[in-house]
Amino acid sequence: MNAVIKVGGKQYYVTEGSEIYVEKLNAASGDVVKFDQVLMLDSKVGNPYLTNATVEGEVIKNGKQKKIRVFKYKSKDRSNRKTQGHRQPYTKIKITKING
């Protein structure tokens, strides 16, 4: 089965057995999480969500993504060189079951 779910303001296309990276959730590694905001299941489309449809997954790990370098530079003004870094936290989830 295929589904489109909404997690953290973003939409993800998932199938059973797939692994996705979502915004950090308050769940420990090994916990089972349940998503009830299912937008589409196979060929059924919700308005905006489907009723009686859920997607279950297991949390594999929590972590931070690779650091992104942001370099701000203004030409001919050497005093405004600046580097920043940002690491977005994530949760890796393996989809185990799609009910609907």
C-alpha positions as CSV (number, residue, x, y, z in Angstrom):
1,M,0.0,0.0,0.0
2,N,1.1,3.6,-0.7
3,A,0.1,6.6,1.4
4,V,0.8,10.3,1.7
5,I,1.1,11.5,5.3
6,K,1.6,15.0,6.8
7,V,4.2,15.3,9.5
8,G,5.6,18.5,10.9
9,G,4.0,20.7,8.2
10,K,5.5,18.6,5.3
11,Q,4.0,15.8,3.2
12,Y,5.8,12.4,2.7
13,Y,5.0,9.7,0.2
14,V,5.5,6.4,2.1
15,T,5.2,2.6,1.5
16,E,5.5,-0.2,3.9
17,G,9.2,-0.8,4.7
18,S,10.3,2.7,3.6
19,E,12.5,4.9,5.8
20,I,11.9,8.6,6.1
21,Y,13.6,11.5,7.8
22,V,11.1,13.9,9.5
23,E,11.3,16.9,11.8
24,K,12.4,15.9,15.3
25,L,9.7,14.1,17.3
26,N,9.6,13.6,21.0
27,A,10.1,9.8,20.8
28,A,12.9,7.6,21.9
29,S,14.6,5.1,19.7
30,G,12.5,1.9,19.4
31,D,9.2,3.7,20.1
32,V,6.2,3.1,17.8
33,V,4.6,6.3,16.4
34,K,1.2,6.6,14.8
35,F,0.3,9.1,12.1
36,D,-3.4,9.9,11.6
37,Q,-3.1,12.7,9.2
38,V,-3.3,10.6,6.0
39,L,-3.9,12.7,2.9
40,M,-4.0,9.8,0.4
41,L,-4.2,6.1,0.5
42,D,-3.6,4.2,-2.8
43,S,-6.2,5.9,-5.0
44,K,-8.4,7.3,-2.2
45,V,-8.0,11.1,-1.6
46,G,-9.1,12.7,1.6
47,N,-10.8,16.1,2.1
48,P,-8.3,17.1,3.7
49,Y,-7.7,13.8,5.6
50,L,-9.0,10.3,5.3
51,T,-11.0,8.9,8.2
52,N,-10.1,5.5,9.7
53,A,-6.7,5.5,8.0
54,T,-3.4,5.4,10.0
55,V,0.2,4.8,9.3
56,E,2.5,3.3,12.0
57,G,6.2,3.5,12.1
58,E,9.1,2.6,14.4
59,V,11.7,5.3,15.4
60,I,15.1,4.2,14.4
61,K,17.2,7.1,15.7
62,N,17.2,10.8,16.5
63,G,20.1,12.9,15.3
64,K,21.3,16.0,13.6
65,Q,21.8,16.5,9.9
66,K,25.1,17.4,8.2
67,K,26.2,21.0,8.9
68,I,25.2,23.6,6.3
69,R,27.7,26.4,5.7
70,V,26.3,29.9,5.1
71,F,28.8,32.4,3.9
72,K,27.9,36.0,3.6
73,Y,30.2,38.3,1.7
74,K,30.1,41.8,0.5
75,S,32.6,42.7,-2.2
76,K,35.3,45.3,-1.3
77,D,34.2,45.3,2.4
78,R,36.4,42.8,4.2
79,S,35.0,43.5,7.6
80,N,31.6,41.9,6.7
81,R,32.9,38.3,6.0
82,K,30.8,35.9,8.2
83,T,30.3,32.2,8.4
84,Q,27.4,30.5,10.1
85,G,26.5,26.9,10.6
86,H,23.2,25.1,11.2
87,R,22.4,21.5,11.9
88,Q,18.7,20.6,11.7
89,P,17.5,17.9,14.2
90,Y,15.7,14.9,12.6
91,T,14.0,11.6,13.5
92,K,14.5,8.6,11.2
93,I,11.4,6.4,11.0
94,K,10.8,3.1,9.4
95,I,7.2,2.6,8.2
96,T,5.9,-0.7,9.5
97,K,2.2,-0.8,8.8
98,I,-0.4,1.2,6.7
99,N,-4.0,0.7,7.9
100,G,-7.0,1.9,5.8
